[in-house]
Amino acid sequence: MQVSDLRLPSRPLPSEGRPSFRGAFEFFLEGEIGSGGFSRVFSAVHIPTQRRYALKRIDLSLLSLSNKPNIERELEAHLRMDSVFIVKLFDFFAESPTVLALVLEFCPGGNLFQRLGGAAMSTGEIRTIFCQVASAISHVHGRGYVLRDLKPENVLLDSQNCVKICDFGWCAPLDDLTFRSSRAGTLAYMSPESLCAQPQDQASDLWSLGVLLFEMFLNKEPFVPIKSVEELGDILPTITRIDARPHLADQLDMFREQLAGIMRGPLSFGTGPQPPPEARALIISLLNFDRRSRPSIEQVLRSPFAREQILHSSPSNPARPQPRRAASAASAPSQPAPQPIARNPQPPQLPASSQPRFFTPQIEVRKSQPFVPNPGRPLRPDASVERPVSRSGPVSSLGSFSNLPD
């Protein structure tokens, strides 16, 4: 697939905080900060303005024309978002006939998955991050979309540890029933209706939000897939597998095992340190198997757990978690704008050939940047392998189950 095959939306107009980008030759790539199945993300200096951005390069040659609607939907959805808690998409352009470049807000604070591998999080920090993520989800829903891929790796942190949601590759318009009926997201955070390839709506994001809150408090995921034949035998007779094509059997088994783990019994918080009662009650309500019984995002933001945070914040002055490093007031930006490069007053020197420094795409699958885990927190079992559900895979054809409430 080539860039010319895409039906791209109109590029954003230059404005204050959103300069005009003429092309990839204006950027100096400092280094790679992330990668996926068909894209790589770089820390990049915009030479004319000396500001740092995240430059995401999507290699379309690795995708087929069947992925064309996904790329178009991702761009259209991201451009519609305008929240302090969502990574800004400043611009996009064709870097080459087969490479689409996205100019994104740079977030130097890493992501929530890396933060979970560090020191234990206080209730105050968890509350702040949770409310900011919930506010971002509320904004996405208000724009008529379902995010469908909320997970710690997609919760970035800026220089002040303010939350920035990223990755709209699975984002689905609420009026697109076919697309939001496909399996989407990351296995541990997929709602029961998503595992069963049934239509997902706002309640599906609320399930993922409950998994996120559980993990921030307990440093583990709430549901463990059932792989034991004996245990599966007790649970799965109630599940009807519609699609039994042999080449999809392994993937279907993966979804069945996760769903069986959810259906096994009451949610267990273990015997270690427990979340406060108001957080525990909120987690239980969010992780309700029946999506009709989950609270709305408005009810979540008015819940006793979130209310204390909301009372001390406002849309113009959102509450932020305390930075892990001391920062002077003079150096902290008041608005979520790209970070200027103060240490280098002159544009970086380009190679002698006068060609911009770009790298030959060598696509690799990596969950996140390396980190040193907390000794008391075991590595998640899938920390070094490809995510079970790939955006480029034919997830919409994997069949469905038929035992969930409407």
N, C-alpha and C positions, 0 to 999 in steps of 0.2 A: 504494500500500500504506500502511496505517496501523499505528500501534503496537498497536492492539487486534487486528490480524490475527496478531500474533506469539505463539507459545507460549513465553513467557519463563521462564527458570529462577527459582528463589527468590532474592530479593535477599539479599546477605550481611548477617549480623547485626552490629550495632555491637560493637566491641571496642577494646582498647587499640591506638592507631594507626589505627583505622578508625572515625571518628565517624559519627554518624547524619546522613544528608543528606535534607532534607525536599523539596528541589526546586531548580529552576534559579534561583529568586529569591534563594537564599542565596549566589550566586556573582557576583563582579564580574569581567567579562572584561577583561583587560589588553591583549590583542592576539592576532592570529592567528599561529600558529607552524607551520601545515601545512595542506594540503588535498588532497583526492582527488576521484575522480569523483562521489561522492555524500556526502562528509563533509568537515567542517572541524574543525580542532583549535585550541583557544585556551589560552593561559596564563590561568588563572582563580584568583582569591583566594576562598577560602571565608570569608565575612565573619565568622561566629560564632567560628571558630578561628584566623583570620588565617594560614592555611596555603595554600600554592600547589599547585594541581593542574593536570593537563592535562585539559581538558574536550573530549571528542570528540562532535560533534553530527552524527548520521546523518540525512540528509533522506530519509525513506522514500518521499516522494512521487515521487522520481526513480527508484524501483525498482518492478518488477512483482512479483506474487505468486510468480513462479518463483524470486525471490531469497530468499524467506522462509526456506527451510531453511539457506541460507548464513549469514544473520544469527543464527539460532538456534544453529547449530553454533559460530559464532565466540564467542558469549557463553558457551555451556556449556563450551567448551574452555578459554577464558581463565580462567574461574572455578575450574577444576580445577588450575591451575598455582600452585605455591607455591615459588618459587626466588628467591634473591637476585639471580639474573642474568636475571630476567624481569620486565617492567613489571607492576606490580600493578594489577589492576582492583578498585577499592575499592567501587564501586556503580554502578547505572544506574537511570534513571527516564525517564518520558515527559515531555519538556519541552513538547510540544504533541501534538495527535492524530497528527501526521505526523513528529515529530522525536524520536528516541531519543537521550538523552544518556548518555555513559559517563564516569565519574570515574576518571581514571587517574593513576598516579604521574608526577610532573613530573620531567623529565630535562633540566637546563640545559646539559649539555655538548655538545648537538648530536648528530649521528649519524656513523657511521663513513665514510660517503661524503664528508662534509665534511672529516673528518680526513684522508682520502686525498688531498684537494686541497691540503693544507698541506705542512709540512716532511716530509722523508722519515722513515719510521718505523724505529726501531732494531729489531734482532732481539729484544731483550728486551720491547719494547712489543708487537710482533707476537705473541710467544709468550704474553704475558699475556692479550691480547685473544682470541687463538685459543682458549686453554684455557677462558676464561670462556664463550665462545660454545659450545664443545663441551660444557661442563657444562650449559648451558641446554638444548641439544639432547638430552643424555642424560636430563634431567628430563622433557622433552616425550615422549620415547619411553617412559620409565618409566610415564607416565600413560596410555599406550595410544594415542598420537597420532603423526602425521607432520606436521611443520610445513609443508613444501612451498613456502615463500616466504622462504628465507633469502637476504639480500642486504645490502649495506652500509647502505642507507637504513633497514632495519629493525633495525639494531644501534645503539641509543641509548647515550649516555654520561651518567652522573649527575655530581654536583658533584665527585666524586673520581675521575672517569674510569673508573668501574666499568661494565661492560657490562650493558645491559638490553635483552633481545629484546622486540620489540613486533610487533603485527599478526598476528592469528590467523585472518584472513579465509579463508585457503586451508587451514587446519589440518584434517586429516581423521582420523577414528577408524580404527584399524586394522581394525575389524570392519565398516567400510562400504566394501565392495569397489567399488560403483558410483561413489561420489563420488571415491575416491582413484584411479580409472581415468580421470578427466577431466584434461585439460591444465591445469596450474596453475602460477602463479609468474611470474617475470620471465625473459625469453628467454635472456639470457646465463648464467643460473644454473640453468636447467632441465636435468634429467638426460636422457639419451637415452630412457629409458622414459617420461618425462613428455612429451617432444617427440612421442613415438609414441603417446600416449594409451593407454599400457599401465599396469597397476596399479603405483602407487608405494608403497614401504615405507620402512623406516628407511634403507636403502642410498641412496635418492634424496636424503635430507637430507645424507648423507655426501658425495655428489657436489657439492652446493652448498657444503658446507664446504671442499672442495678448491679450488673456484673462488675462494672468499673468501681462502683462504690464499695462493694464487697471486697474486691481485691485491694483497694487502697487501705482498708482497715486490717485485713487479715493476711495480706501478702500471699494469697493463693486464689485460685479460681474456684467458684462455688460448686461446679459440677465436674465430676471425673467420668470420662467415657467408660462404659461397661464393656469389657472385652471377654469376660468369662462366659463360656457357652452355657453354663448352668444358670447364671443370673440372667443372661439374655433370654433364655428359654422361659423364664418366669414373667418377663415383661413384654416381649415382642409379639406374642400371639395377637395382641390388640392392634398391632400396626400392620396395615396392608401396604405392601410394596407394589406400586403400580408398574414401574419400569424395571424389568428384570433382564435387560439386555446384558449378556456376559461381560462385555468390555467395560461396563459401568458398575459391575458388582462390587469391586473394592471401594469405589467412592461412595456408593450407597451404604455399604457396611459402615464406613466412617460416620456418615450422618446418623445411621441407626444407633450406633454405639453412643454417640453424643446425646441423642434424644432419649435413649434408655437411661443414661446417667441422670438426666433431668427428671425422668418419670419414676426414678427408683424410690423416692420417698421424700419426707420433709427436708427442707433446707437445713444443713448442719453448720453451725458456727464453730464447732470444735470446743476445746477446753482451755485454750489460751486466752490472751487478752481479748476482751470483747468490745465491740463498738457501743457507744452510749445508747440508751433505750430508744431515743427518737430516731437515730440512724438505723438501728436494727429494724424498727417497725417500717421505715421507708424502704429498706432493702427487701423485706418480705413482700411488701405491696408491689414493688417493681418487678420482682421475679415470680409473679403469678402466672401459672401456666395458661390460664384463660386471659387472653389479651383484653377482653372486655372489662375485666376487673382491675386492670392496672390503672394507676392514676394518670391524669393528663400532665403535660409538662407545666401547665399553670398551677395545678395542685401540688406538684413537686416543689416549685419555687415558693409556694405558700406553706409548705410543710413545717412542722416545728424544728426539724433539723436545719432547714435552709433559712428560716425566718430571721434568725439572729444575724446571719450574714447579709441578707437583703436589707435589713434595717440600717446597716452601717455602710451602704453603698448606694450609688445612683448611676443612671446611664452615662452622665457626664463625668463621674468620678468613681469608676468601678473599683471595688476593693481588690487588692492584690495580695498574694502571699508574700511574706517577708523574704527578701533576697537571701540566698545562701552566702553571698559575699557582700560586705559593706560597699555601698556605692554612694558617692557624693551627690548632693541634689543638683549640682551644676551639670553633672554628666548624665543624669537620667532624663531621657526625652519625655516630654509631656504628652506627646501624641504617638500612636503606633506607626511611626514612619521608618523608612529604611535607615539603617545605621550608617552615619558618615564615617569615613576612614580618616581619623585625625592623625594617625601616626605617619602618614605618607603624603605630604603636601603636593608632590608631583605625581603625575600618572605613572603607573608601573612601566618599566622599560619592556617593550615588546622584543621578541627574538630578532636577531639580525636580519632575518629574511623579511621582516615587516609583516609577517603573517600573525594573526591572533593565535594565542596558545589554546588550541583545542585538542581533544584526545580522541583517538579512534575508539568508537564504541566497543566495549567488551562487557556485554551485559552479564550480570551475575545476580543471583537471588540472595539477599541478605536481610535478615529481620530488622536489624537496627545497628547502630554503631556499637563497637565493643564497650563493655563497662565492667567494673569490678563489683561482683555481687556482694551483698551483705552475707557474712558467714552464716547467719541464722536463717537465711532465705535460700532454699534450694533453687537451682536453675530450673526454669520452666522446661518441661520435656521437649518442647518444639523450638527452643531458643536458637538452635543453629541449623534448622532445616527450613525448607520452603513452606510457606503458609499452605494449609490444606486446600483452600479455595483460591484458585488463580483467576485474575481478572480476564486473562486471555483464554481460559478454559470454557468449554461449552456447558456452563453450569445450568443454563436454562433448559437443557434437555436431559437432566438427570432423573426425571420422574418426580413422584410426590408420594406423600402418605395421606391418608384420609380420615384420621381419627381426631382431628382438632376441632374445637368449637369454631363456628363461623366468625 
